[in-house]
Amino acid sequence: MSAGLIRRSRLLLTQPVALAFAMLASLAGASTAVAAQAKPSESSASGSVTDPLGARVPGAMVTLLNVTGQRVADTRTDSDGRYTFQRIAPGTYQLKAHADELVSAAIDPFIVQPGDAVVVDVALKVGLYEERVVTAAATEAPLSQVGASVTVIDEGTLEALGKPDVHEALRLVPGTSVVQSGARGTLTSVFVRGGTSSFTKILIDDVAANDIGGAFDFGDVATTGVDRVETLRQANSVLYGSDALTGVISLTTRRGRTRVPEALVSIGGGNFGTDHEDVSLGGTARQFHYFADFSHFATDNHVPNNAYHNKTFASRAGWTAGNGSDLSVTVRHTTSSLGTPNGIDLYGIPDDSSQAADATYVNGSFQTLIGRRWQTTVRFGSMDQSHQSLNPSPTGEPFDPFDFGSPNYLGHLVTLTGANGYSVTGQAILDYGAEYPQTFEAASTRRSGYGQATGHLSGWLDVSAGGRVEHEDGYTLYAGSRSPTTRTNAGAFAEARTAFHRTFVSAGVGYDHNAIFKSAVTPRVSAAAYLRQPASPVTLGDTKVTLNAGTGIKAPSIAQELSSLYALVQLLPAETRPAVAGLSPIGPERNRGFDVGVEQELWHGRGRARVSFFHNAFSDLIEYVNASVLPQLGIPPAVAGATGYGAYVNASSYAARGFEASGEVLLGRFVKVTGTYTHLHAVVNESFTTSALEPAINPAFPAIPIGAYAPLVGAAPFRRPGKVGSLLVAFTRDRFQVALAGAFVAKSDDSTFLSDGYFGNSMLLPNHDLDGAYQKMDLSGSYRIHRRLRWYLTVENLLDQHYAAVFGSPALPLSVRTGVTATIGGDGLRRP
């Protein structure tokens, strides 16, 4: 990395952190002043107790616990379902409640200061219902009152899996397909309900982490410091703006919870030269909480030139006041390096390329209550990303059959066999003739502000409204040519939520003003209704039906913006620029989606099953269209010719529909089984790429048209398996914890993307079912040797299956990691 780039990266990191702390300090000062004026003379804690449908529960027993889980006081709710604890000493407390067979869901500890009147509402649960979700609506809500398709992976599940990568946990989410292009650290894409990997909004502590245009690589996202992962599987640009075409994946950093500082130190290693170290520290000090975690992971992987290194730092610090105010700052920074051998099975020889990446996410948020009816939230977010790749020299056998004077370089002689049974033998171009070393660099920054107000207008109606503004800068640099962009975007939304007769409805509309495509309006509605209401556990419990419909948008990437038809025409001199009526900037990619589903509680509350049907219609998709084809889209030939080779335009569309099923069951006291299954049917409806209009023909298969670089019309998009399943069996008892996780993936369409030495198609294979099916089984376990010392073991690809999620790039074979984790300090905080 150049010294200038390093200085720029440090400046970009320092500015948002300083601004965030300055803003939050001023907000904290203002909040403290307000709280000081309003404090009563004695401390108290009060709130309401509600059932899974939000109805208040009279006569419920509520217990106040101190930080070590010891009982402080008991009380019962009154006829209106409210409780009060008077004259309580300052400190950190927890609550638990129960009524008949209903028990309280997990509640975070809360802090009481002298004179505080703390309000803590308690939601009771039946059976497995207990999560509260944050991505489905403008405010947090119990999962039992949400119609959206949401899955939460909590800290306990992440610990049971024992994986260093977040994407491994995402394999447990229904409707989601995880595709990793090789071993550890390689490009990892997540496809939600048939959308592309750039159609899902990624939030890291509420900071939009997608690159400009939506791209995001999960290959570098470690579980370091992650408290929970929440996945929303439906279009929701109302709340999240651009990139939320198929849903949202939100990562949340842990917070300190113990009065005595608690440190965890973990050291481990494994085969393929793997070592993994992690150290964290967290705790509370009066109304302040703090947490920080640093990890280092390194491995050589199993093929040459594929070593991977990752360093991740995650932290959260905050201040909580008894008047409902909460101040929080999070910082997450990742730096990584990776050797990139290219598809080694495609060439039989590793390339000598490498890449490095750096990402920093900073969030500052402040929320407070105004009376008992209004809550306000203000957030500042910052994202900085950079990526560099280097190919120092050409690899392979020089080959120049046309005497160009600059040979291309071929890989070894290989035989490629697809899962569809077709085979080819030959040599493919690994590196093209050009000047070396070849470098590529890309960077993007985003500064954002967000504000929201939510009002509880009545017992059946809540309303929220808010706005956001963001400034984006980015560039790509290749062969000395720098392509920059600057965008300032804004958006606003309004949402209403109501509940009546065991039915919950959320509806909203969003407006986005983007620097490129100007304006877009996105509506959304979500509903859940109970045919059978939650009650004391019975053989066949509650039955919940859901309905969701909405639209999503995605902004163009930097390359799509700068090489769009409109942009290229504007570059022409005014005197030679052809006049085109109605020519406008490139527009957003769009999705109209809906889903319907049903959930059923089973077996006396010990099991729950769900099934949903979904349909996504993706339109106005951006693709590169050759200049000779542009007239087919109504572009005058003179304008098409002025673009040179072609341009990006909104021209493609495809549909994805299917169903997803999931369920979990408790077997006795110690075993929990979770399973998912997704069936997907996706088909390209329209495309004007050269690959789609002029299919390639391999002489070995003259009757089979092939999409060399893009799928054909009527075929499935690449790397979208039609069937995906997952399984997790977790056993926990006393000192032991064991988990068996499985991912089951069917065949999918793809391309080899290869050219032979004569630029021919002899190394292409038919697209259909090119990528093979595979089953990835992983085993993890731990044993607590001492209350402060734990031994762990993780075995991935337990069956040692040879497979490649991306054709030609083999995944890791059986890999083993083991180590110990020591706990220092802490005060044994327990959850009720």
N, C-alpha and C positions, 0 to 999 in steps of 0.2 A: 504494500500500500504506500502511496506517495506521502511525503511529509505534509504537503498541503492538504491532502485529504484527511490525514490524521488530525491536523489542527482544526479543520472545518468540523469534523465529527465531534471533537471535544467541545467546540463552541456551541454546536447545536444541542449537545447534551446539557451543558452548563446553563444556558439561557432558560430552557423550560423548567429545569429543576428550581432555579432561583426564583423565577416568576411564580411557580406553583407555591413555594413556601411563603413568598411575600404575600400573595393573594390570600392563602389560607390563614396566615398569621393575622392579617387584618380582619378577616371574617371571624376568627376566634376571639379577637379582642372585642369586636362589636357584640358577639353573642354573649361573652362573659359579662359585659356591661348590662345587657338586657336582663340576663339571668340574675345578676346581683340586685337589680331593682325589684324583681318580682319574687324573690325567695321567701317562703314562709319560715316560721321559727323552728319547725320540727320536720324531720324527714319522714317520708311515707312512700309506699309502693301500692299502686292500684291498677285495675284494668278489668277486662271482661274475659269470660271463658266461653268459647263457642264450640259447637260441634262441627263435623267436617263440611256441613253445608252453610256454615256461617251463623246459625241460630244460637242465641245465647242460652247457656245451660244453668238454670237455678239449682242450688243445692250441691254444686260440685265442690269437692274437697280440694283446697289449694294449700300447698306446703311451701314455705320459704326456707331455703337451704343456704348455708354459708359456702365459702369458696372450696371447702374440703368435703362438701356434701352432707354436712351435719344439719339436722333439723333445727331451725330457729323458732318458727311459729307455724300454726295451722289456722285456717279459717275456712268458711264456706261461702259460696256466692249467694247473693240475695235473690229475691224474686225476679230481678232484672238481669241476673247472670253476672253481677259485678262483685268484685272482692276488694278489700282494702287492708293493708298492714300499716298501722300507725306507730309512730315513735320508734322507728328502727334505727340502729346505729349505722354510721357511715361504714361502707365496705363494699365488697363484691358479692353478689348473690345469684342464686339460680331459683327457678320455680319448677314445680311439678304439680300436676293436677290429675284427678280422675273422677269419673261419674259412671256408676254401673260398670259396663265393660269398656267404656271409653277411657283412654289414657292420653296424656299430653305428648305432643310431638317434641322433638329436641328443641330446646330453647337456649340461645346463647346467654352466657353470663352477663349481668348488667351491674353498673356501678351506682351507688348511692352516696352522694356528698351531703355535708351538713346543710339542712334546710331544703333539700330537694324533694320534689313531689314527682316521683318516677311513675310513668305509665307503661305497663307491660301487658299486652294482650296474649292470652294463651289459647291455642287451637288444639282441640282434642282429636284423636285419630281412632279409626277402627282398623284392626289388622295391619296391613302393610302401608296404608296411606299415611304419610307423614311429611313429605318434602314440601318446601315452599320454593316457588320458582320466580325468577326475575325477568326472563326474556319474553314471556307470553303477553304481557301487558305493560302499561306505563308504570305500574307499581307492583311490588311483591305480592304474591297471592298463594294460598294453599293449592297444591296440585289437584285436590279434590274439587276445587271451584273453577278449574281452567278447562276450556274446550280444546286448546291447542295441543299438538303432539310434541310433548316435551319429555326429555330423559335427563335425569341427573345422575352423575357419577360422583359419589362423595369421596372424602379422604380415606374412609375405611376400605372402599373398593380399590382405590389406587394403591393402598398399602398391601392389600391382599394379592393384587396382580403382581406386584414386585417388579414392574417394568420401569426403565428410565425414560421412556418416551410416552407422551400424551396420546399419540395416535393409536397406540396399542389398546388403550382404554376405549377409544372411539369405535373399535370393532364390535363392542357390545351394544351399540346404539342401533335400533331397527331403522330401516330405510337408508342406511349409510354404508358406503363401500370405501374401504381404505386401500389405496394402491401405492406401494412403495417400490421404486424403480431400482431395486438391488438390496444391498446390505445396509447396515446402520449408517445413518446420516445422509443417505441419498434422497433425492427428490421424493416427497411423499404427498400425494394428493388425496383429498377427501371429497367424495361425490355424494351429495344428499338428494335422494329421490330422483335420480337420473340427470340432475344438473351437472354442469361442468364444475371443476374444482374452484373456479373464480366466482361462482354464483352464491357462495355462503359468506356471510359477514363474520369475521373473526374479531372477538373482543377480548382483550387482555386487561382485566380490571377496568372495564368500560372504555378502554382506549381502542379505537378502530385500528387493527393491526394489518389489514390488507394493504398491499402495494397499490399504487395508483392504477386503477383499472381492475382491481379485485383479486389479483394473484396472491397466493399464500402457500408457503412450503412448510408442512408440519414436520419435516425431517429434523429440524433443529429445536423443536419445542420439547423441552424436558419437563418432567413432573416436579422439578425442584420448586418447592414452596407452594405448590398448587393445592388448594383446599377442596375445590370442586370444579367439575366441568359440566356445563349445562348446554344441551343441544335442543334448539327449536327447529322443527322440520316443517316449515311452511313460509311462503313469501310474507315479509313484514317490513316493507320499505316505509310504512307509516311511521314507525318508531325509529328505524335505523337508517333510512335513506338508501343511498346507493350501495350495491353489492349484496343486499339481502333478498336475492331472487328466490332462493330455495330454503333459506333459514339463517339461523345464527348459532355460532358456537362460542360460548362465553367461558373464560377461565378466570377464577378468582383466587387471589393470594390469601394465605392463612393470616390470622391475627394472633398476637400473643394473648394467653388466657390465664397464666399462673402468676400469683403474687411474687413467689420466689423465681428469679430468672431460671429458665430451663434451657439447657443446651443439649443437642443431639449430635453425636459424632459417629459417622459411618465410614468404614473402610472395607473395600472389597475388590475382587478381581476374578478373572476367568480365562477361558481359552481365547485364542486369537489375540493374545497380548492385551487383554482388556483389564483396565483398572478404573475404579469408580470411588471417588471420595465425596463426602457431603458433610457439611457442618452448619447447624442452625442455632439460633438463639432467639428466645421470645419470652414475653412476660407482660406484666402490668405494673404500673406505679400510680396509685390513686386513680384518677380518671384517665390516665394515659395508657395506651397499649402499644407494643412494638414487637416486630418480628423481622428476622433476616435469615436468609438461607443462601449458601454458596455451594455449588457442586462442580466437580471436574470429572469428565468422562472421556476415556481414550480407548481406542481399539484399532487393531490393524485390519479388521475384517478378514475375509477368507480368500480374497483374490489380490494379485499384485496391484500396487499403486492405489490402494483404497483405504488408507489409514484415515481415521476420523477423530477429531478432538472437539470437545464442546465444554465451554465454561459458561455457567449461568448463575446470575445473582438475582434474587427476588426479595423484596422487602415491603413491609407495610408498617406505618406508624400513624397513630391517631389519638384523638381526644374525644371523650364521650361525656356529655353533661346530662344531668338529671332532668333538664327541661326539654329533652327530646332532640337536642342538638348533637351532631356527630361530625367530626372533622377527620379526614383520612388522606394520607399521601402514600402512593405505591410507586415503586420503581422496579422495573425488570430489565435486565441487560443480558444479552447473549452474544458470545463471539465463538465462531467455529471455523474449522478448516477441514478440507476433505480432498483426498486424492481421487481423481475421476478417470477410471480406466475405460470408460465408455462401455457399450454392451459387449463384454468380453466373449460371450458365446457367439456373437455375430461376426467377430473378426479373428478369434483365436489368439489374440495378442492384446495386451493392455496398452491403452494410450498413456501418454506421460503428462496429461493435463492435471490441473488442480484448481481449487476454488476456495474462497474465504468469504465469510458473511459476518455482519455485525448488525445488531438490532437493539434499540432502547425504547422502552415504553414508560411514560410517566403520567400519572393521574393524580389530580388533587380534587377532592370533592368535599362539599359541605352541605348538610341537610339539617333542617330544623322544623319544629312544629310551631304553627301560629295558632294558638288556642287549641281546641280539640278537633277542629274540622279541617285545617289546612296544613299541608306539608309542602315545603319547598326544597328544591335540590339545585345546586350549582356545581358544575364540573369543568375542569380544565384538563385537556389531554394533549399529549405530545408523542409523536412517533418519529423515529429516525431509523432508516434502514440503508444498508449499503451492501453491495455484492461485487466481488471481483473474480474473474476467471482468467487463467493463463494456460496457453498451450505453447510451451517453450520451443518445441521443434517438431517436425513431422515424424510420424511413426508409421512404419510399414515398408513395403516394397515399392520403390519408384516405378511409375508406369506412365509412359507418354506415347500412346499409339498414334496420335495425330500430329506429333512433332510441334506441339505448342511451345516447347522450350521451357515449360514449367510443369513438371510431372505431378500427377496425383500419386497418392500412396495407398497401396492395397494391403488389406489384412491377409492373414494366412488362408490357405484353402480350408474351407469348412463345409460341413453338411448341416443344413438347418431343416428341422422337422417341426411343423406346427401341430397343435393339438387336434387340428382337423385332418391330419394324416398326410398332408402334402409335404414334399421335400424338395429342396434344391441344393446343389453343390457348386461352389465357386468361390471367388474372391470379391469382396466389396470394397469400395473406396472408404478408407478410414479417415484420412486427412487430405484436404484438397490443396493443390498447388497455390501458394501465396507467400507473402513475406512472413517470416517467423522471427521472434516470438509473436504470437497473436494474443492480444489482451482484450478483454471486455469488462466494462465497469458500468454499474447502474446504482443510483441512489435516489431516495425519496424522503421527504419530510412532510409532516402534517401537524399543524397546530389547530386545536379545536376548542370551542367553548360551547357549553350546553346549559340550559336552564329549564326548569320544569316546576309547575305548581299543580298540586292535586287537592281537590276539595271533596270532603265527605258531606254531601248535601243532605242526605237523608239515610235512613236505614236500608234503602234499596237503590240508591243512586250515588255513584262516584264519578267525578269528571277530572280529566287531566288535560293540560295544554302546555306546550313548550316549544322551544326553538333551538337551533344549533347553527353555528357558523364555523367554517374550517378554511384554512389556507394551506394549499399543497404546493410543494416545489419538487421537481424531479428531473432527472436527466439520464440518458444512456450515452456511453462513450465507446466507440468501436473504430479501430483503424484511424484514430486521430479525429474522427468526426463526432462532435458533441451535439446531442439533440435534447434541448431542454423544454420544460413546460412549467407554467405557473397558473394555478387555478385558485379562485376564491369562491366557495360554494356556501349556500345557506339553505335552511329548511325549517319548516314548522309543522306541527301536528296538533290535532285535538282528538281526544278519545273519551268515550263514556262507557261505564260499566254498570250493569244493573242485575238484580237478583229478584226472582219472584217464582213462587210455586215450584221450588226445587229446580229452577232453571237459572243459568248464569249466562249473560250475554255481554260481549265486549265488541264495540264498533268504533272505528276511527277513520280519519282521512289525513293523509300527509301531502305536503307540497314541498317540492325540491326545486331550487334554482341553482343550476350548475353552470360553471363558466363555459362549458363546451356546448351542451345541448339546451341550455336555458331552462325551460320549465317542464315539470312532470308532476302529475297528481296521482296518488296511489291510495285507493280505499282498501279496507279490510274489515271483516266481521268474523267473530268466533263465538260459538255457543256450546253449552253443555247442559244436558237435562237428565234427571234421574228418573228412570221408570220404577226403580225400587230404591228407597233411600237408605243411607247407611244407618245401621242400628247395631245392637249387641250382636256379636258374631253368631251367625247361623250357617247352615250348610251352604245355602245359596244367598249371598249377601246382596249388596247394592248393584244395580245395573245402570250404567251411565252411557248415554249416546252423545256423540260430538259431531259438530259441523263447522268447517272453516273454509273461508274463501277470501282471496286477496290478490293483490298484484305486487310485483317487485320490479326494480330497475337496477341497471348496472352501467356505470360510466365507462367510456373507452379508456384503454391503456395509453401510455405515452406514444408507443409506436403507432397504434391505431389512430390516435389524434393527429399526429404530425404527417402521417402518410395517408390520410383520408382524402377522398376526392375533393372535398371543399377546400382543404388546406393546400393541396397541390395546385389547384386552380388559382388560389389567391397568391401563390408565389410567382405566377407568371407576370411579366411586365404589363402594365395597364393597357398599353397600346396594342398588345397582342393577345390579351386575355379574352377568350370567347365568352359571349353573353349567354347565360343559361337561366331561363326563367325558373324560379322556384328552387334553385340550388341552395341548400342550407347546410349548416354544420352537421357532422355526423351525430346521430341520435343515440339515446340509451338503448341497451338491450333490455328486453321485457319478458315478463312471465305472468300468466294468469293461472292461478292454481286453486284447487279446492280439494278437500278430503272429507270423508265421513267415516265415523268409527263407532265402536262399541267396546265398553269395558265391563268386566264381570268379576265381582269378588267371589271367591270360592273357599270351600273347606273351612268354615268357621273363621274366616278372616285370615287364614294362613296362606292363601294363594290369591293371585290376581292375573287375569288374562285380558289381552287387548287385541283388536284387529282393526285395521284402517285401510280404506281404499283411497288412493290419491291419483290426481291427474294434473300434470303441469304442461302448459302450452307455451313454449319458448318462441319468441318472435323477434324480428328486427335484429337478429344476431349479426355481429360484425364479422366479415370475412374479407380476405384479399381476393379481388376479382381482376383477372387479366384485362388489359386494355382492349383486346379484341372482343371481349365478352361484355364489357360495360354497355354497349348499345342495346343489348338484350334487356337491360334494366331501364331503358328509355333515355340513356345518356347520349347526347348528340355525338356523332363520330369525331368531330373536331375537338370536343372536350376530352373524349376518351383518349385520343391520340396525344393530347397535350400532357397527359399524366406520365408518359414514358412507357413503363412496363405495366402499370395498373395502379389500383388504389383500394383502400379499405372502404367498404360501404355496408349499410344495414341491408342484408340480402338473404340471410339464411333463417330457417326455422326448423324446429323439431318438437316432437311430443314425447312425453314420458309418463306412463301410467303403470299402476300395479297395486299391490297390497303389501302391508307389513303386519306381522303378528309378533307379539312378545308376551312374556309371562314370567312370574316368579312364584316360588313356593318355599315355605319353611318346612323342613322335614325334621321334626323333633325340635330340640332346643339348640342344636349345634350346626345344622346343615341348612344352607340356603342355595337353591338352584334357580338360575336365571337363564332364559333362552330367548332368541329372536330368530325370525325368518322374514326375508324380503323377496318378493317376486317382482321383477321389473321388465316392462316391455317398452323400449324406446326406439324411435324410428325417425330418420331424417326426412322431413317433408319437402324441403327446398334448399338448394345450394347451387352457387354459381362459381365455385372454385374450379380450377383446371382439373383437379383430381376427380371431381364429380361429373363434369361435363365431358371430359376426355379420359375415360378410365384407361389405366395402364394394362397392357397385355404381356404376360410372360409367355414366350413361345412354348414353354413346357406345359402350359395350361391355356391353350388358345381360346377355349370356350368360356373362360371365367374372367370377367372384368374385375380389375383390382383398383381400389382407391389407394394410390401410392402414399399420399400425404394427408388425406382427409377421407371420411366415409362417403360412400355413394348414396345418392338419393334412394330412399326405400330401405336402406340398411340401418343397422344400429350404430350409434356413436361409439367411438373407440373406448375401450377399457371400462365398459359398463356391464359387468356380469349380470346375467338374467336372474340368478338365484344366489343369495348370500344368507348365511346363517351364523349364529354364534351361540356359545354355551359357556356358562360359568358355574362351577360347583365349588362352594366355599365352606370349609369346615373350621369352626373355631371352638376351642374348649381349653379352659385353663391356660396353660403355657403354650399350647400348640395352635398353629394356624396353617392350613393347607388350602390351596386353590388350584383347580384345574380349569384352564381356559382354552376354548377352541374357536377357531374361525374357519368356516366352510364356504368356499367360493367356487362358483361354476365357471365354465368357459366364457370368454368374451372376445369380441371382435377387436382387431388391431392391425397394424402394418409393421413390416420390417424396416420401412423407411430407407431402403438401401438402393444404391446404384452400383452396377458392375463397372469394371475398368473402362468400358466403352460408353458409359452413361446409359446403359441399357437396363432392362427390367428383369434380367435373368435371376436376380437375387430377391425378387418379390414373391411372397406367398399369398394365396387367397386370404381375404380379410376375415371371413366368417369363422368364428371359433378358433382363431389363431392362438390366443393365450389359453393355456391349459388350466383346468380345475385344480384346486389344491386344498389341503386340510392342514392348518397350522395349529398344533396342540402345544400348550405351554403349561409347565408345572412350577408352582412356587410354594414356598413354605417357610415357616420360621419357628423357632423355639426360644422361649425366654429362659435363658440359663440362670439369670438372677433378675430381680425386679428392675435392675438398671442395665442389664446386658442381654442383648438379643442376637441370636445367630440366624442368618437367613440364607436361602438357596433358591435360585431361579434357573430353570431349564427351559429354553425356548426351542421351538421346533423339535419337540420331544421325540417324534417319530423319524427324525432325520430325513425328512422328505426333500427331494430335489425339485424345486419349482421356481418359476419366475413370474411374478405378478405382471411384469412388463417383459415382453418377449425379448430374449437375448441377454437379460440382466438378472442373473441368478440371485435368489435370496440367501440369507445365511443358513448354513446347515445347523445341526444340533450345536447349541451354544450353552455354556454353563457359567454362571456367576455365583459366587458365594462370598460372605463377609460377616461382619459383626457391626451392631449399632449400640452405642453406649449412651445412656441418659445421665446428665449431670444436673443437679439442682431440681427445680420444680417443686410443686406442693401437692401433687396427686389430685388435681382438679378432676372431678368426675361429672359426667352428664347424667341427669336424672333419667 
